[in-house]
């Protein structure tokens, strides 16, 4: 059975953070403005994403890799639209992105974020809206099995913040600062000067 590239891409191990971009969004040329310069073989890549050519017709692994890069760039634009935010809301509610590894955040769901909007600059990170920290490694309890190879530009720098502005009811109370860990030796607090 033939699965569209979009479905196969989102089903790859480590790609659980991605949502499937609607075909109509990809077909609208306005949404692709400026991406031709970012990806070689743009037309062929677009045909592969839209299943105008099948996987058998595109044995070229470079073309498939370029199509995945193009899909990532399209995904970054899609997830900041109303439909894209709704799709990501479902994943956030199910904790598909994982939970904050900080104990004080008590399992707060996290959001994917890119530190740069350019492909190849950095991998995807996770942002916790409770402690406002960005983490480099996936949380231990994550169901996502996040791959460190996923490019951060596929989520962009805007997504988590626009998501929380759109769904303001999901913004958690900020982490209480007095709940930070206090180092102790034999029950006594360690003075700051002793740690230097």
N, C-alpha and C positions, 0 to 999 in steps of 0.2 A: 504494500500500500504506500502510495506517494504522499509524503507530508510536505507542506510548504516550508521553504527555508526559514521563514519567521518562526514557525512552530518548532522546527528542529533546533534552531539557534537557542531559543529560550529553554529547550529541554536538555541542553548540554550540561554536564556536571560542572557546577560552579557558576552557572548562568541563571540560577533561581531568582536572582534579584530583578532580572529583566521582565518586563511585561510585553505581551505581543502587540506590536504597533498595528493599528487598523490599516487595512489595505487602502481604503479611500484616502487616508492621511498621506500615505506614501505616493499615491498616484497624483496628488495635488502638487503641481510644480512649484507653487509659491512656498510650500513647506521645505522644499529642497534647495531654495535659493542660496547660492554661495558654496554648496557642498561639492560641486563639480571640480573645484580647484583642490579639494582636500583628498580626493581619491582618484587614482589612475583607473582607466577603463570604466568611467562612471556609468555610461549607458549599459554596458554589459553587466556590471554589478547590479544596477537597478533592475534589469531584466531577470537576473537570477533571484533577487529578493522578491520580485512580483511573480515569480514562477512562469515567466514568458519563455524561459529556457529551463529545461530540467537539469537535475544534477548530473545526468549521464552526458548531457551536451557540454558540460563545463568541467571537464576532468582536470583543468588547470587549477592547481592548489593555490596559486597566487591570486587567481580571480576569486576563488572562494574566500580567501583571507581578506581581499579588498572589499568584497561584498559584506563580510562581517564587520569590517571597519565602518563602512557606509551605514550599515544597520545601526551600529552603536551611535553614530552621529545623529541619525534620524531619531533614535530612541531618546537621546538627550533633549531634543526639541519637543518630541511628543509628550513626554512626561510632565511638561510644564503647561500643557493645555488642559482644558476641563476634563476631557475624556481620559487623558493620561493620568491626571491627578486622581481621578476616580479609580482607575485600574491599580494605581499604586496604593491607594487607601485600603483596598482589599488585602493587599500583601502586608501592609503595615499592621492592620487589625489582626491578621493571622500570625504575626511575628515572623514572617518569612525572611525578614532582613536580620533577624537575631535580636538579642537583648544586650544591654550595656554590661560590660564586664566588671564595672565598678560595683562593689557590694552595696554601697550606700544608695545606689540607684534602684535597688530591689527589682531587677528584671525589667527595667524600662525598655520598651521597644526602641530600636534605633532606625536610622534612615541612611541609605547609601549617599555618598557625596564624593565628588571629584575635587581635587585640590587645584586642578587646572582644567580649562575648557579645550585644550589642544590634545589631540590623540597622541599617545606615545610619551606623554610627559610624566604621568604618574598612574599608579593603580588605584582602584576604588578603595575608599575608606568608609568607616561607619561613624555617624554623628549621633550623639545622645542629646536629646532636647532637654533632659533633666539637669545634667552636669555641664552641658555645653562644651563637651570635649569631643575630639576626633580621635578615633582609635585605628591603629595600623593593622592589627590582627583581628580576625573574626572572633566573636565571643564564643566561649567554650560550649555553651548550651544552644548554639545556633542550629536550627534545622536547615539552614541555607547551605552549609558546607561551602562557604564562600571561597572562590579561587582567587589567589593573590594576583593572578595574571589578568584579571578583568580590568580594562582600562577605565580610569576614573572619568574620562571625558564622556563616556556613555551615560553618565548621570549628571555631570556638570556641577558647577559651583552654586547654582541657583536653586536646584530642586528642593533640598530639605527645608530651606527657609520659606520658599513660596508655599510648599506643602503645609507647613505649620501656620502660615498666615491665612491660608485658605480654610484649613480645618482647625480653627483657633480653639475649639473645644478639646482638642487632643494635646494642647500645650500643657505639660505637667507643671506642678509647682516646682520652683527651683530648688536645687539641693541645698539643704540647710548647712551652712558652713561650720557650725559648732559640732556637727556630727563627724568631723574628720578624726582619723585615727591618731591617738596619742601614744607615742612609744613609752614603754615602761620597763624598768629593770627591777626585779624583786618587788613589784607593786608600786614603785616610786616613778614619777614622771622624769623622763630624761630631759635635762635642761638643754636649751638650744646651743649653748657654748660647748657642751660636751660632745656634740655631733660634728664639730668643726675640726 
